[in-house]
């Protein structure tokens, strides 16, 4: 990889906190101006998200409460990718566990992103399905909420009211809506 103007140099990392959900490290860095110091970096687990859109142009979401930000709002379904598990498999499994709806068909990888690259690694992968079948009640009682098919036409309003929780939900929905007329949305509608 060619070194670009403004690149930072790293000389190693020491973990100061480590568990399954979060790691905090001190990275020995040198900034482009030549200064060198230990920089705090937070590492979060990879997250996989399912965007399930039905033939009525609605997305399957959970209306729920998030205590860390003291907010109620809508979230897409998803969760932490287990070691060795494919992210699309995680997204499908989490969707079924959290909602009782199982995605049907092959997923389309919609987008991957890092929401806070300045100090946090938090990889997010989003997969799109065009159909789901109801398989029962949600089995993940920790992720309790109201399961709802939300019209995509409401996304701008919900975003404005800060009722779309988390970057995974917001980025996925806005990217999907923005790409619909551009040829990037390769999956065809089911009759």
C-alpha positions as CSV (number, residue, x, y, z in Angstrom):
1,X,0.0,0.0,0.0
2,X,1.4,3.4,-1.0
3,X,1.9,5.8,1.9
4,X,-0.3,8.8,1.4
5,X,0.3,12.3,2.7
6,X,-1.2,12.6,6.2
7,X,-1.0,9.0,7.1
8,X,-0.4,8.0,10.7
9,X,2.2,5.5,11.7
10,X,1.5,2.8,14.3
11,X,4.1,1.0,16.4
12,X,2.0,-1.5,18.4
13,X,-1.0,-1.7,20.7
14,X,-1.4,-2.6,24.3
15,X,-4.8,-3.8,25.5
16,X,-5.9,-2.2,28.8
17,X,-9.4,-3.7,28.8
18,X,-10.6,-6.9,27.1
19,X,-13.9,-8.8,27.0
20,X,-16.2,-10.3,24.4
21,X,-18.0,-7.0,23.6
22,X,-15.4,-4.3,23.9
23,X,-11.6,-3.9,24.0
24,X,-9.8,-0.7,24.9
25,X,-6.2,-0.3,23.6
26,X,-3.4,2.1,23.8
27,X,-1.9,2.4,20.3
28,X,1.6,3.8,20.0
29,X,1.1,6.3,17.1
30,X,3.0,9.0,15.3
31,X,0.9,11.7,13.8
32,X,1.8,13.3,10.4
33,X,3.4,16.2,12.3
34,X,5.9,13.8,13.9
35,X,4.4,13.8,17.4
36,X,4.3,10.4,19.0
37,X,2.0,9.3,21.9
38,X,-0.3,6.5,23.1
39,X,-3.7,6.9,21.5
40,X,-6.9,5.4,23.1
41,X,-8.8,3.1,20.7
42,X,-12.0,1.2,21.4
43,X,-12.6,-2.0,19.5
44,X,-16.2,-3.3,19.2
45,X,-17.3,-6.6,17.8
46,X,-18.4,-6.9,14.2
47,X,-22.2,-6.4,13.8
48,X,-24.4,-7.9,11.1
49,X,-27.7,-6.3,10.3
50,X,-30.7,-7.6,8.3
51,X,-32.7,-5.2,6.2
52,X,-35.8,-7.1,5.2
53,X,-38.1,-5.2,2.8
54,X,-41.4,-6.6,1.8
55,X,-43.5,-6.2,-1.4
56,X,-45.4,-3.4,0.2
57,X,-42.2,-1.3,0.5
58,X,-41.9,-1.7,4.3
59,X,-38.9,-2.7,6.4
60,X,-39.1,-5.1,9.3
61,X,-38.0,-3.3,12.5
62,X,-38.1,-3.4,16.3
63,X,-39.5,-0.5,18.3
64,X,-37.4,-0.7,21.5
65,X,-35.7,1.2,24.3
66,X,-31.9,1.8,24.5
67,X,-30.9,2.6,28.1
68,X,-27.4,3.9,27.2
69,X,-28.9,6.8,25.3
70,X,-32.3,6.8,27.1
71,X,-34.1,6.6,23.7
72,X,-37.1,4.8,22.3
73,X,-37.0,4.2,18.5
74,X,-36.9,1.8,15.6
75,X,-33.9,-0.5,14.9
76,X,-33.2,-3.0,12.2
77,X,-32.6,-6.5,13.3
78,X,-29.1,-7.8,13.9
79,X,-26.3,-8.5,16.3
80,X,-22.8,-9.5,17.1
81,X,-21.1,-11.9,14.6
82,X,-19.9,-15.0,16.5
83,X,-16.3,-16.2,15.9
84,X,-16.2,-18.2,12.6
85,X,-19.7,-17.3,11.6
86,X,-20.5,-15.7,8.3
87,X,-22.0,-12.2,8.8
88,X,-25.0,-12.9,6.6
89,X,-25.8,-16.0,8.6
90,X,-25.6,-13.8,11.8
91,X,-28.0,-11.2,10.3
92,X,-30.5,-13.9,9.3
93,X,-30.3,-15.7,12.7
94,X,-30.6,-12.5,14.7
95,X,-33.6,-11.4,12.6
96,X,-35.5,-14.6,13.3
97,X,-34.5,-14.6,17.0
98,X,-35.5,-10.9,17.6
99,X,-38.6,-10.8,15.5
100,X,-40.0,-14.3,14.8
101,X,-39.5,-13.5,11.0
102,X,-37.0,-15.6,9.1
103,X,-35.4,-14.0,6.0
104,X,-36.1,-16.0,2.8
105,X,-33.7,-16.4,-0.1
106,X,-30.2,-15.3,-0.7
107,X,-29.1,-12.1,0.9
108,X,-27.6,-9.2,-1.0
109,X,-24.6,-7.5,0.7
110,X,-25.9,-3.9,0.9
111,X,-23.1,-2.0,2.6
112,X,-20.3,-2.2,5.1
113,X,-19.0,0.7,7.2
114,X,-17.2,1.9,10.2
115,X,-19.3,4.5,12.1
116,X,-16.7,6.2,14.3
117,X,-13.2,5.7,12.6
118,X,-11.5,8.4,14.6
119,X,-11.1,6.3,17.8
120,X,-13.4,3.3,17.4
121,X,-13.3,0.2,15.3
122,X,-16.9,-1.1,15.0
123,X,-17.4,-2.9,11.7
124,X,-21.0,-3.1,10.5
125,X,-22.2,-5.3,7.6
126,X,-25.7,-4.9,6.2
127,X,-27.6,-7.5,4.2
128,X,-30.8,-7.1,2.2
129,X,-33.6,-9.6,1.8
130,X,-36.8,-9.1,-0.1
131,X,-39.0,-11.6,1.8
132,X,-39.4,-13.2,5.2
133,X,-41.7,-15.9,6.6
134,X,-43.2,-15.8,10.1
135,X,-41.8,-18.7,12.1
136,X,-43.3,-17.8,15.5
137,X,-42.7,-15.5,18.4
138,X,-39.3,-13.9,19.0
139,X,-37.0,-16.1,21.0
140,X,-34.5,-13.5,22.1
141,X,-36.3,-12.0,25.2
142,X,-33.3,-9.7,25.9
143,X,-34.0,-7.8,22.7
144,X,-37.7,-7.3,23.6
145,X,-39.6,-4.8,21.6
146,X,-42.6,-4.3,19.3
147,X,-42.0,-6.0,15.9
148,X,-43.3,-3.8,13.2
149,X,-43.3,-3.5,9.4
150,X,-42.5,0.2,8.9
151,X,-43.3,1.9,5.6
152,X,-40.0,3.1,4.0
153,X,-41.8,6.4,3.2
154,X,-41.6,7.2,6.9
155,X,-37.8,6.9,7.1
156,X,-37.0,10.7,6.5
157,X,-39.6,11.7,9.2
158,X,-38.3,9.1,11.7
159,X,-34.7,10.1,11.1
160,X,-35.6,13.8,11.6
161,X,-37.3,12.9,14.9
162,X,-34.3,10.8,16.0
163,X,-36.4,7.7,16.1
164,X,-34.1,5.5,14.0
165,X,-31.6,4.2,16.6
166,X,-28.0,3.6,15.8
167,X,-25.9,4.2,12.7
168,X,-26.6,0.6,11.5
169,X,-30.2,1.4,11.1
170,X,-29.8,4.9,9.8
171,X,-27.0,4.2,7.3
172,X,-28.7,1.0,6.0
173,X,-32.0,2.6,5.4
174,X,-30.7,5.9,3.9
175,X,-28.3,4.0,1.6
176,X,-31.0,1.6,0.5
177,X,-33.4,4.5,-0.3
178,X,-30.6,6.5,-2.0
179,X,-29.5,3.6,-4.2
180,X,-33.0,2.5,-5.4
181,X,-33.1,4.4,-8.6
182,X,-29.3,4.2,-9.4
183,X,-29.0,0.6,-10.6
184,X,-27.1,-0.3,-7.4
185,X,-30.1,-2.1,-6.1
186,X,-29.6,-5.4,-8.0
187,X,-32.3,-7.5,-6.4
188,X,-35.6,-7.6,-8.3
189,X,-39.0,-7.2,-6.6
190,X,-40.9,-10.4,-5.9
191,X,-44.4,-10.4,-7.4
